[in-house]
């Protein structure tokens, strides 16, 4: 189906995409690491509860931690071997989390779910839940919850925008796994009871647009290249013209959105019985010897991936997990891949934003570019003063999608996202009855 042009949304910013570093690198499956360290918290919500014991032998694909409630996800062994520890370690955000360590035995034993043939709506939803599939374009929201919206929907949108600089793993999935993505989207549409499938792809990926135009049941929407086009609300408006009000969900305007890699995971879970236990991610930046798009088991050490990509070309100024706009800068390589890890970036001093912040200029650029129509400078001002009630009310912090546009355009290089996250944490603690 021939592509149509997407609508423009307010705000956003043009950023150098840096995708040429890895866009032509096909997905390569790295050799299994000797051991994996798998976080029991692999999604938004509660950590899963371990259901294996130290000393137990497990197969690849075996359930090792069971979801704790609806907003949680099952966790699976990503290699075969022996559970050597269930322990607390520091995660990429500097917080303590529970991890299950598996030492590989090289046997290749697998334990998949039984494949499904022509599954019903209910079977699709249950399989997605069993397989522990989460949204792979952002916070890792459990996909099964999205497939049971509270309000009727009529449109399913595949998010193929991949607007984050450097990241090209979704690009490669769209080129190399086109049919699997479409089949996964059809299963999702069946589960939702909708006939309308759309995919949003930025204009800097003409090969992806051409690949999906071959399908008569998928409407391709060619999106202008602007960040954060991949934000759910921005994508929905660009593709359909519908506006998601503050505090509402996409389903409230009749739409559900999933990332291309999530669609691939749904296809594999249904047709192969494969649980969600690996990750496709981009390794990039000018400080890495070899850029790549790799498929690795969840729990693979970051240090192992960097080693397999040739190591450091030069000492990086900043190391980021995810994209440079929404990812997390980390202090060491002693971390492990999660389901939602989309990138490992080794950035040189030339690439990394390392300027010291200066006082706010009251220029208003952060508000002028905010795609959510918020006032980030007000949130920062009141947050720094400890007045989180005013930060929430005047800055609109709870509606922030944390895209990072405000920090990017700020001439004073203020840590605006840090202030917003601090405000959100304080408001949530207050709402739960905390201090």
N, C-alpha and C positions, 0 to 999 in steps of 0.2 A: 504494500500500500504506500503510495507516494507520500513523502514527508510533508507536513504542514508547518508553518512558522509559528513559534511560540510567542506569547505576549511578553511585554517588558514589565518588570516589577520595580517598585520604588527602591532607591538606595543601591547598596552593593558597591563593589570596587573592581577595577581591572588590575589583576596581579600577573607578573611574569609566571607563566605556567610551568616552565622548566621540565616539561614532560618529554622533550626530545632526548633527555638523558637515558630513558628506559622504555619509551613507547614501542620500539621495534624489538625488544627482547621478549621472545616467547616464554610462556610459563614453563619453568623447569622444576621437576620434582627432585628435591635434594635427597641424598641418602639419609636414612633414619639416623638420628643422633644416638649415641650410646645409652642415653637416659633422657627422660622428660620429667618436667616438674609442672604439674597441672593445677592451676588455681580452681578451687571449688566454686568460686564466683566468676562465672563466664558470661553473665548477662546483667541487665538492669534488674534490681530487686535483690532478694535474699540469696546468699550462697547456698549451693546444694549441700546435702548431708551425705558424707561418705558412707558407702555400703560395702566396702572391702576392708580387709585388715592387713596390717604389715605382715609380710611373709607370704601373702597369697599370690598365686600365679594368675595373670589375667591375659586375655586375648585382645587384640586390636579390635575396637568397636564394642567392647564389653562395658556395661554400665558400671561406673565406679563411684558416682555420687548422684543421689536422687534429688530432683527438684523439690524445694521446700515451699510449696504453695504455687499459686498461679503465676505470680511474677517472679519466676526463677526458671532455671533450665537444667535438664539432665546433663551430666558430664560423663565422658567416655574415655576409656584408655585409647591413646593414639598410637601406641606401639604395643607389641606383645612382650611380656616379661614379668618380673617380680616386683610387687609393691615393697619398697625398701623404707619408706617413711611417710607418715602423715603429720605434717608439721606446720608451724607458723613462720612465715617469711614476709619480708617487706615487698610490697608491690610497686608498680611504676609510679604511683602517686605518693609513695613514702608511707603508706599505711600498712599495718599488719593484716595479713590474710592467710587463710588455710590453703595448703598445697598438698597434693599427693604425688610422691616421687616414684617413678617406675624405671627400673633398670632393665634395658632391653635384653632379650635372649636370642634375637636373630631368627626365631622359628617362623615368623610370619603368620602365626595362628590368628584367625579372624573370627569375629562373632557378630555378624550383621543381623538385622531384622529381616523377616521374610519379605521379598518383593511383592508389590501389589499390582494387580491387573485390573484396569478400569475401576478404580476405587470410587466409592460414593463420597459425597460431601463430608459425612461424618468420619469416614475412614481417612480421608486426607488430613483433616484437622487433628485426629488422634495420632496419625503417623508423624506429623510435624511436631507435635508435643513430645511423643516418645523419642524422636531423634534429636531433641534438644536444639532445634534450629532457632537461631536468633537473628535479629536484623544486623546485617554486616556493613551498613552504611553509616552507623552512628553509635548510639548508646548501647546497642545490643538488646533491644526490647524483644521479649519472647514472641516469636512469630505466630504461634498458635492463638495468642490473645488477640492479635490483629485480625485473625481469620474468624473471630466471633465478635464483631462490632455490636455495640449497644443499639445502633440506629441503622436503618436500611441503607445500603450503598448501591451505586450503579456503575462505578468506574474503578478499575484497578490500574495503577500507574507503576511501571517499572522505572526505577531511578537509575538511569545510565549516564547521568550528567558528569560525575566524577570531576567536580570543579576544584578540588583541592590541588594546589601546585605539587609537582613531583610525582604524585601517585598515578600509576598507569595499570594497576592490577585489574581494575574493572574493565578498562579498555581491552586488555588481552582476553579477559573472560568473554567479552562481547564478540571478539573476532574468532576466538578458538572454540568457544562453547556456545555458539549462537543458538543452535537448535535445542540444546539442553535448557538454555535460559527460557526460550519460548515455551517449551513443554512444561517447565516448572511454573511459568506464568499462567498457563492454561489450567493447571491443577489448582492454583491459588484462586483464579477466577471462578472455577467450578465450586470451590469451597465457599466463596463469597456469594455465589448465585448471581454473578454478573456476566454480561456478554461483551462489555466494552473493555478492551485492553489497550493501553497506551504505553509508549516508552519515550522518555525525554532524554535526548542526547545533545550535548553541546556541539556547536558548529566546528570546533577544532578536531572532531573525530568523524570526518566524512566517510571513512571506511566502515565505521560502525553503523552510521545512518544507512549506507547502501546495503549492509548485511541484513538489517531488519526490515528494509522496504520490500523484501522478497515475500513477506508473510501477509496474506490477505486479512488475517484477523487481528493484526497488531498495527495500530496507528502510530507512526513515528512523528514525534514533535521535535523539530530542529530548534534548539535553544541558543540564544546569543551567549557568547562566552563572557560571563561575568560571575564574580564570586559574591554571595554563596548560592548559586543557581541550584545546588543540590539540596538546599534546605527544603524540608517537606512543604512548608507553606508557600515558599517561593516557587517551587516546582509545580504545585497544584494550581497556583494562579497562572503561571506561564502556560500550562498545558490545557487548562479548562476555563480559565477566567473566574473561577470560584475563589472567594476569600474566606480563609479560616479565621474566625474571630478570636481575639485574645482569650485564653483559657479554654478554648474548644479544641477538639481533636479533628483530624482529617475526615474521620467517619461521620462527623456531624454535618459535613457538607457533601456526603455521599461518596467519599473517595477513600481508598486504602493504597498506601505506597510501600513498596519493598525494593530493596537494592538488587542489582543484577546477580550478585553472588548469592544472595538469599534465594533467588529463583533457582539458581543452579543447585543449591543445597536441597531444595524441596524436590526437584526432579530426581536427584540421586537417592534421596531417602525413600521415595516411592518406588522407583524402578529398580534400584539396586539394593534397597534396604540399608543403605549406608548412613550411619549416624553422623552428626556434625562433630568431627574430631580433627579436622585439619584446617589450615588457613592458607589463602593465596594472598601474598603481599608483595609490595614493591621495596626493593633495596636501592637507595639512590643518594644523591648528594655528591659534591665534587671532592669530598674527602674519602670516598670509598674507592677501592681499586677497580672494582667491576660492578656496574649497575645491573640489576636483574629484576625479574618478576619470578617469585619462587612459590612453590607449594610445599608446606612443611607440616609435620604433626603439631597439634596444640601441645604446648609445654616445651617446645624446642628452645634451648638457650639462645638468647640474642647473640652471644659471643660465638656460638657455633655457626650461625648464619653468616656473620661478618667474616669469619675465617673462610667459609666456603666461597665467599665472594672476593677473596684475595686479600682481605684485611684492609687496614687503613692505607690510603695513598699518602695522606698527610694527617697530622693531628687535628681532629675536628674541634671547631670552636663550640659547637652544640650538637648533641645527639637527641633526636626526636623520635618517639614512637607515634606513628600516625602521620598526619599531614602537618605542614608547618603552621597552618592557621588554627587548627583545633586539636592538634596532638599535644603530647606531654614531653617536655624536655626532661631527660633523665641524667643521673649523675654517674652511672656505670653501666656496663654490659651484663651485670649479674641479674638479669631479668629474663622472663620467659614469654613466649608467644601465647596469646589468648585467641579465642574464636574471632574476636573483633579487631585484632591487630591488622591494620591495613598497610603499614609502612614502617621501615627503619631508615631514617635519614641521618647521614653523617655530613654535617654542614660546615663549610669553611668559614673563616672570619668574614670573607666577602659576602657569603650567603646569609649568615646568621644575623639576626637583629640583636645587637649587644650594647646599644647606646644606653647611657645612664638617663633615667627620667629627670625632667625639669618641671618646675611649677606649671600648672594648667594655664593656658593662654586665653581661655574663654573664647576660643575661636568658633566653637560649635561644629567643627568638622565631623566629630563622632556622631552627632545627631543627624547631620546632613546625609550621612552615608548609611545609617543604620537601617537595614531592610525590615526591621520590626517597628520602626517609627518610635524608638525609645530615646531616652535622655541619659546616655551612659555617664556623662560628666556629673550629673546630679547623684547618680548611684555612687560614684567614686567619692564625691565630696562628703556625703553623709556617712558612707561606709567607713571612711577613714576617721570620721569623728565618733564612730560607734553608735550613730543614730540609724539603726537598721530599719526602723519603721518608716522614716522619711526616705531612706534609700530605696525601699520597696515602693512606696507610694509615689514619689516624685520622679524616680528614675525608671520605674517599671521593670525592676530587675527580674521578677519572676516570669516575665514573658520573654526574657532574653534566650536566644538559641545558641549563645556562646560561639558565634561564627568567627569572632576575632577581627571583624572589619574595623571596629572602633579603634582598637589598638594599632592596626596597620596604618590608618590614616592620621593618627594623632601626631602632630609635629613635636609635641613635648615628650612623646614616648612614655606616656603614663601607663601603669599596669592596670588597665581598666577591667579586663576579664578577671583578674585576681580579685578585684573589689566586688565584682558582680557575683562571683562564686562564693565569696565570704558572706555577702548579704543573703544569698540563697540558703546557705547552710544555717545562718542565724535564724532566718524566718522559719525554716523547716523545724529547727530545734524548738522554737517558740510554739509552733503549732502542735508539736507533739507533747507540749507541757514541760519542755526543758528550759534552761536558763537563757 
